Amino acid sequence: MDIGGRGSWSWLRDAFVASVDEFMALVDASMQILKRERAQRRGSGMVRISPQTVNRVTVVGDLHGDVESLIHILQDSEAMDADRLVFLGDYGDRGMNSGEVYYIILKLKVLYGSRVVMLRGNHEGPPNLPVMPHDLPSSFDRRFGDGGAEAYRRIRELWELLPHCALVEGKYLMLHGGAPVNATSIHEIEYAAPASSIFTEILWNDPVEGKGDFYSPRGAGRMFGEDVTERVLKIAGAKTLIRSHEPCEGVQVRQHGKVLTVFSRKGAPYFNTSAAYLCIDVSSNSGEAMDAEALARTAARIW
């Protein structure tokens, strides 16, 4: 993907000046691509990435309207030369530039198709799983004026087309929240319905040390222990769970290296001083998958 440098700044300018009609045309074009991709997956919510055909993957965590962090990533030629660019969800809310972040990522999607993977986060959840506070409607109103409500309605339609996990086969399971505690097969994870507990947990769960699981203080999802992670990684045929969802100083290793959290935005309301993304060699020639400790040491790009 040759989009760094001067080109990314051009996109930033466009993101700030595009009309609501231009934004919604971009949403519509993205939705058509997402519909085709879902049909090719036969309705599966899992994007499969083969190490036989894909060499490098860039992974971006929560952005929450932080357009400066997004542009920082786009300017890194190492990140943007990857064969896949995987976003782990939470594109808007709680940041100053949600509309601009959506514009740039959807522009990427339209230009590069399946090379850009947009996963669903809990801030892109179904109607039965609202987040609080949810400032995306007011953010769109500020950005698009009288067209804000329609832009918001269309972006919610787009959410329904987003996959909810990605699997680098034999290596890494990527999702927004965490391992679903009662999943017994890869099929249950792939085809989790939005109203199901498995889907909720994929978007909302958080890891804890030790074993077992219990209700999350977030009000949705569960806290899951190392035994849950081991079971889900086994059924997925993967070594390491890569997720976002929790603020941290760029990356955080949990559960003896089985879970890596990556957080790609800075500042209020989380007040983290560092952010990160991952540049991972997933090719079959790179050998066995790395655990979270090794990923944090070699693949994390922290700034």
Secondary structure by P-SEA (a helix, b strand, c coil): ccccaaaaaaaaaaaacccaaaaaaaaaaaaaaaaaaaaaaccccbbbbbcccccbbbbbcccccaaaaaaaaaaccccccccbbbbccccccccccaaaaaaaaaaaaaaccccbbbbbccccccccccccccaaaaaaaaacccaaaaaaaaaaaaaaaccccccccccbbbbccccccccccaaaaaacccccaaaaaaabbbbbccccccccccccbbbbcaaaaaaaaaaacccbbbbcccccccccccccccbbbbbccccccccccccccccccccccccccccaaaaaacccccc
